[in-house]
Amino acid sequence: GNHRVAVASYRRAVRLDPDAPWYRHNLGHLMDVALNDAQGALRHLEAAQKLAPPDADIASSYAHCLARLGKLERAAEFAYTAVTIDPRNADHRRLLVWIEAGAPAEYEVTNKDLERLNDELSMSRTVRD
């Protein structure tokens, strides 16, 4: 019930200010995660991504939605962006591991997965430097 009220409120906010990236993000994230409507969420998260300066939370939400829709390559790009912007955020790292595993419905990210990701990220930073 509360999620539906929140979605209705954000829909009104988006109608009042369609160029506000955070309204778009919050609406899209709720639709994707709370209402299980990734397809409906996509346009709002896409708009938030375009309207906002690079932001880890928006990139992460967009990546999650894309992955749920089977667009894994694009999802991985945005998940990597989220990790790059906010490298200490464990949720963004878990999201990237989940997407790299094919975004299965049932998947438990392990410490070993996160260690592997840390090694990969360290190596990619070394190559760039």
Order of alpha helices (4+ residues) and beta strands (2+ residues): alpha-alpha-alpha-alpha-alpha-alpha-alpha
